[in-house]
Amino acid sequence: MSRRRVRGRNVNGILLFDKPIGMTSNAALQAVKRIYAARKAGHTGSLDPLASGLLPICFGEATKISAFLLDADKRYRVTVKLGITTTTGDAEGDVRCEQEVPPLTREQIAEVLNQYTGTLAQVPPMHSAIKRNGEPLYKLAHRGIEVEREPRQITIHDLTLHKFSVDELDLEVYCSKGTYIRTLAEDIGHALRCGAHVAALRRTGVGVFDNVEMTRLVQVESLRGQGNGLLDGKLLPIESALTQWPDVMVSNDMAFFLSRGQPVLIPQAPTRGWVRIYRGDKQFMGVGCVMEDGRISPKRLVRV
C-alpha cells in the first residue's frame, strides 16, 4: 500500500499579516498558505470581513502555540457611527433605527466610556460565530431567528477617545479575548441616547504583537517566484509570540526527558507560571509550566 503524499513544504514561523477589508480570515489564511506553499498553517482568531489589521498566521510548528495568541488581549481602532443602529451592529447590516445625535462634549463622552472600562458582562451579538446546538448564531440571524444568549465576562483594559465629531467617535480599545467591539459600540450608543454601530474597525495588537509592522497581501504576492528565502524572511520565530514569559535553559539530558513528556527540575527556574524552554545550544524547545513541586512540565514542544 502506497503512502499518502504530503503536499506543501515544511515552513515554521509567524507572519504578522495585515488582513484587508472585505476578505474573510479563512480566505486570507488560504491565500497566504498557497503563496508560501506551506504544508500546515492556521490563524489566531478571526476578524470580520469589515475589519482590517493584524491576523497572525502560524506556520508548521508555530500552530502549537497559536492558542496562546487566540487567548491573548487584543487592541483595536474603531470608528463608531452615532445616531444609526443596524441589524448587525456594523456597517454591513440594514439600518434598524435612526435618531438625532444630541450635542456632546468630550467630558460627557469620557463619562460614558468610563462606564465600559474594567470587567463587564457582555451579551454576544446574534451575528457571531458562537454556536447553538451546533449551528453558528449568525446563520440563525440570517433566517430572522433570535435566541437568548448568556452574558460573558470580558475586560476592557483601556478605552481611549482619540477624536470625535458631531456623529462619530474614534476610539482605541484594549480588551480581553472574547470582546465584541460591535456590542461595545451599540452599548456606548445606547448610553449616549442616540444608538450607534461600528463604521470601521482595525486590529492593531494581539498579545505581545502590539502596534507592530505588518505584512500586506500585495507584499507577499510580490515575493512569490523570487525564492522561498525572501518569503521566509517575513516570518518571526515561534518563541517571539511568548516574550512575556521567562526563559529557562536545560541540559541535553533534561531535554531528553522533556521530549518524552517527563517533568524535570531545573536549578534557579521560576517558581510558578509558564516558561519558554531552550536547550543548551539556545535552540527553542517549546513551553512548559511550573508544577507545585517546582519541576517544569512540558506542555507544547516544537520540532524545528
C-alpha positions as CSV (number, residue, x, y, z in Angstrom):
1,M,0.0,0.0,0.0
2,S,1.5,3.4,-1.0
3,R,1.8,6.2,1.5
4,R,-0.3,9.3,1.1
5,R,1.8,12.0,-0.5
6,V,2.4,15.0,1.8
7,R,1.8,18.3,0.0
8,G,3.5,21.5,0.7
9,R,6.8,22.4,2.2
10,N,7.8,22.5,5.8
11,V,7.5,26.1,6.9
12,N,7.8,27.2,10.5
13,G,7.2,30.7,12.0
14,I,4.7,33.5,12.4
15,L,3.6,36.0,9.8
16,L,2.1,39.3,11.1
17,F,-0.4,39.6,8.3
18,D,-2.4,42.7,7.6
19,K,-5.8,41.4,6.6
20,P,-7.5,43.6,4.1
21,I,-11.1,44.8,4.3
22,G,-13.6,42.6,2.5
23,M,-11.7,39.3,3.0
24,T,-12.7,36.7,5.5
25,S,-10.0,35.5,7.9
26,N,-10.1,32.0,6.4
27,A,-9.8,33.3,2.8
28,A,-6.7,35.3,4.0
29,L,-5.2,32.2,5.6
30,Q,-5.7,30.1,2.5
31,A,-4.3,32.8,0.2
32,V,-1.1,33.2,2.3
33,K,-0.8,29.4,2.7
34,R,-0.9,29.0,-1.1
35,I,1.7,31.7,-1.6
36,Y,4.1,30.1,0.9
37,A,3.2,26.6,-0.5
38,A,3.1,25.6,3.2
39,R,2.1,22.2,4.4
40,K,0.4,23.5,7.5
41,A,-0.9,26.9,8.7
42,G,-3.5,28.4,10.9
43,H,-4.7,31.9,12.1
44,T,-5.1,33.0,15.6
45,G,-8.6,34.5,15.9
46,S,-11.0,35.6,13.2
47,L,-11.5,39.2,12.0
48,D,-14.9,40.1,10.4
49,P,-14.7,40.9,6.6
50,L,-15.5,44.5,7.5
51,A,-12.3,44.7,9.7
52,S,-8.7,45.0,8.7
53,G,-5.5,44.6,10.6
54,L,-3.4,42.2,12.5
55,L,-4.1,38.5,11.8
56,P,-1.1,36.5,13.0
57,I,-0.7,33.4,10.8
58,C,1.2,30.5,12.3
59,F,3.1,28.1,10.0
60,G,4.1,24.5,10.8
61,E,5.3,24.0,14.4
62,A,4.1,27.5,15.3
63,T,0.5,26.2,15.2
64,K,1.3,24.5,18.5
65,I,1.3,27.9,20.3
66,S,-1.5,29.6,18.3
67,A,-3.9,29.0,21.2
68,F,-1.8,31.4,23.4
69,L,-2.4,34.2,20.8
70,L,-6.0,33.3,20.5
71,D,-6.4,33.8,24.3
72,A,-4.3,36.9,24.4
73,D,-5.5,40.5,24.8
74,K,-6.3,42.5,21.7
75,R,-6.1,46.1,20.6
76,Y,-8.4,47.8,18.1
77,R,-9.0,51.2,16.5
78,V,-12.7,51.7,15.8
79,T,-14.9,54.4,14.3
80,V,-18.3,54.4,16.0
81,K,-21.1,56.0,13.9
82,L,-23.7,57.7,16.2
83,G,-27.4,58.1,15.5
84,I,-27.8,54.9,13.5
85,T,-28.3,51.3,14.7
86,T,-28.1,48.4,12.3
87,T,-29.2,44.7,12.3
88,T,-25.7,43.5,12.6
89,G,-24.1,46.2,14.8
90,D,-21.8,47.3,12.0
91,A,-21.9,48.9,8.6
92,E,-22.8,45.7,6.7
93,G,-26.2,45.5,8.3
94,D,-29.5,47.1,7.3
95,V,-30.5,50.3,9.1
96,R,-32.7,49.4,12.1
97,C,-33.3,52.9,13.6
98,E,-32.1,56.5,13.1
99,Q,-32.1,59.0,15.9
100,E,-30.9,62.6,16.3
101,V,-27.5,62.8,18.0
102,P,-27.5,65.2,20.9
103,P,-24.7,67.8,21.3
104,L,-21.9,66.0,23.1
105,T,-18.9,67.3,25.0
106,R,-15.6,65.4,25.5
107,E,-16.4,65.2,29.2
108,Q,-19.8,63.6,28.5
109,I,-18.3,61.0,26.2
110,A,-15.5,60.3,28.6
111,E,-18.0,59.7,31.4
112,V,-19.8,57.1,29.3
113,L,-16.6,55.4,28.2
114,N,-15.6,55.1,31.8
115,Q,-18.7,53.0,32.4
116,Y,-17.4,50.5,29.9
117,T,-13.9,50.1,31.3
118,G,-13.0,47.3,33.6
119,T,-14.6,43.9,34.0
120,L,-18.0,43.7,32.3
121,A,-20.7,41.2,31.5
122,Q,-21.3,41.4,27.7
123,V,-24.1,39.7,25.8
124,P,-22.6,38.3,22.5
125,P,-24.4,39.5,19.3
126,M,-26.5,37.3,17.2
127,H,-24.2,37.9,14.3
128,S,-21.3,35.9,15.8
129,A,-19.7,32.5,15.3
130,I,-20.9,31.2,18.7
131,K,-22.8,28.0,18.2
132,R,-26.2,27.0,19.4
133,N,-26.9,23.3,19.0
134,G,-24.0,23.1,16.6
135,E,-25.1,26.0,14.4
136,P,-23.5,29.4,14.4
137,L,-25.7,32.2,15.7
138,Y,-25.1,34.3,12.5
139,K,-26.8,31.6,10.4
140,L,-29.8,31.8,12.7
141,A,-29.8,35.6,12.5
142,H,-29.8,35.4,8.7
143,R,-33.0,33.4,8.9
144,G,-34.5,36.1,11.2
145,I,-34.2,33.9,14.3
146,E,-33.0,35.4,17.6
147,V,-32.2,33.3,20.6
148,E,-31.3,34.2,24.2
149,R,-27.6,34.5,24.8
150,E,-25.8,34.2,28.2
151,P,-23.6,37.1,29.2
152,R,-19.9,36.5,29.1
153,Q,-17.3,38.2,31.3
154,I,-14.8,40.4,29.4
155,T,-12.3,43.0,30.4
156,I,-11.8,46.4,28.8
157,H,-8.4,47.3,30.0
158,D,-8.4,50.7,28.3
159,L,-10.9,52.7,26.2
160,T,-9.5,55.9,24.8
161,L,-11.2,58.6,22.8
162,H,-8.9,60.0,20.2
163,K,-11.2,62.4,18.5
164,F,-14.9,62.9,17.9
165,S,-17.3,64.9,15.6
166,V,-21.0,65.5,15.5
167,D,-21.8,61.9,14.8
168,E,-18.6,59.9,15.0
169,L,-16.2,58.7,17.7
170,D,-12.7,57.5,17.0
171,L,-11.8,55.0,19.8
172,E,-8.9,52.8,20.8
173,V,-9.9,49.6,22.6
174,Y,-7.5,47.4,24.6
175,C,-9.5,44.4,25.7
176,S,-9.5,40.7,26.7
177,K,-10.3,37.9,24.3
178,G,-14.0,37.3,23.5
179,T,-14.8,41.1,23.4
180,Y,-17.3,42.0,20.7
181,I,-16.5,45.5,19.5
182,R,-19.9,45.9,17.7
183,T,-21.7,45.1,21.0
184,L,-19.4,47.7,22.8
185,A,-20.3,50.3,20.1
186,E,-24.0,49.6,20.5
187,D,-23.8,49.8,24.3
188,I,-22.0,53.2,24.0
189,G,-24.6,54.5,21.6
190,H,-27.4,53.4,23.9
191,A,-25.7,55.2,26.9
192,L,-25.4,58.3,24.7
193,R,-29.2,58.0,23.9
194,C,-28.7,58.0,20.2
195,G,-27.7,54.5,19.1
196,A,-24.6,53.6,17.3
197,H,-22.8,51.0,15.1
198,V,-19.3,50.1,14.0
199,A,-18.4,52.1,10.8
200,A,-14.8,50.9,10.6
201,L,-12.6,48.5,12.6
202,R,-8.9,47.8,12.6
203,R,-7.0,45.4,14.9
204,T,-3.6,46.8,15.8
205,G,-2.5,44.4,18.5
206,V,-2.6,40.7,19.5
207,G,-0.8,39.8,22.7
208,V,2.9,40.9,22.6
209,F,2.5,41.9,19.0
210,D,1.2,45.4,19.8
211,N,1.3,48.3,17.2
212,V,3.8,46.3,15.1
213,E,4.8,46.4,11.5
214,M,2.5,44.1,9.4
215,T,2.9,42.4,6.0
216,R,0.2,43.1,3.4
217,L,-1.1,40.6,0.8
218,V,0.4,42.5,-2.1
219,Q,3.9,42.3,-0.4
220,V,3.9,38.5,-0.1
221,E,2.4,38.2,-3.6
222,S,5.3,40.2,-5.0
223,L,7.8,37.8,-3.4
224,R,6.2,34.7,-4.9
225,G,8.5,33.2,-7.5
226,Q,11.6,35.1,-6.2
227,G,12.7,32.2,-3.9
228,N,11.5,30.9,-0.6
229,G,14.2,32.7,1.2
230,L,12.6,36.1,0.7
231,L,9.1,34.8,1.8
232,D,10.5,33.1,4.8
233,G,12.4,36.3,5.8
234,K,9.0,37.8,6.6
235,L,8.4,35.2,9.3
236,L,9.1,35.7,13.0
237,P,10.5,32.8,15.2
238,I,7.9,30.8,17.1
239,E,9.1,32.0,20.5
240,S,8.6,35.7,19.6
241,A,4.9,35.3,20.4
242,L,5.7,34.4,24.0
243,T,8.2,37.0,25.2
244,Q,6.1,37.8,28.2
245,W,7.3,34.5,29.8
246,P,10.8,33.9,31.3
247,D,13.4,31.6,29.6
248,V,14.9,28.5,31.1
249,M,17.9,26.7,29.8
250,V,18.1,22.9,30.0
251,S,20.9,20.4,29.5
252,N,20.8,17.8,26.9
253,D,19.8,15.2,29.5
254,M,16.9,17.4,30.7
255,A,15.9,17.9,27.1
256,F,15.8,14.2,26.6
257,F,13.3,13.7,29.4
258,L,11.2,16.7,28.5
259,S,10.9,15.5,24.9
260,R,9.3,12.3,26.3
261,G,6.8,14.3,28.3
262,Q,8.5,13.9,31.7
263,P,8.9,16.9,34.1
264,V,12.3,18.0,35.2
265,L,13.8,20.0,38.0
266,I,15.7,23.0,36.7
267,P,18.0,24.9,39.1
268,Q,17.1,28.6,39.6
269,A,14.0,28.3,37.4
270,P,10.9,30.4,38.2
271,T,8.7,29.0,40.9
272,R,5.4,29.4,39.1
273,G,3.7,30.2,35.8
274,W,4.7,29.5,32.2
275,V,8.2,29.4,30.8
276,R,10.0,29.2,27.4
277,I,12.3,26.2,27.3
278,Y,15.7,26.3,25.5
279,R,18.3,23.6,25.0
280,G,21.9,24.3,26.0
281,D,22.6,25.3,22.4
282,K,20.0,28.0,22.7
283,Q,17.6,26.1,20.5
284,F,13.9,26.8,21.4
285,M,12.2,23.6,22.5
286,G,8.8,24.8,23.4
287,V,6.9,25.9,26.5
288,G,6.3,24.4,29.9
289,C,4.5,25.1,33.2
290,V,5.9,25.1,36.7
291,M,4.4,22.4,38.9
292,E,3.6,22.6,42.6
293,D,6.8,20.7,43.4
294,G,8.9,23.1,41.4
295,R,9.5,20.8,38.4
296,I,8.9,22.1,34.8
297,S,6.3,20.1,33.0
298,P,6.4,20.3,29.1
299,K,3.2,21.5,27.5
300,R,3.9,22.4,23.9
301,L,7.1,21.2,22.4
302,V,8.2,22.0,18.9
303,R,10.5,20.2,16.4
304,V,12.3,22.6,14.1
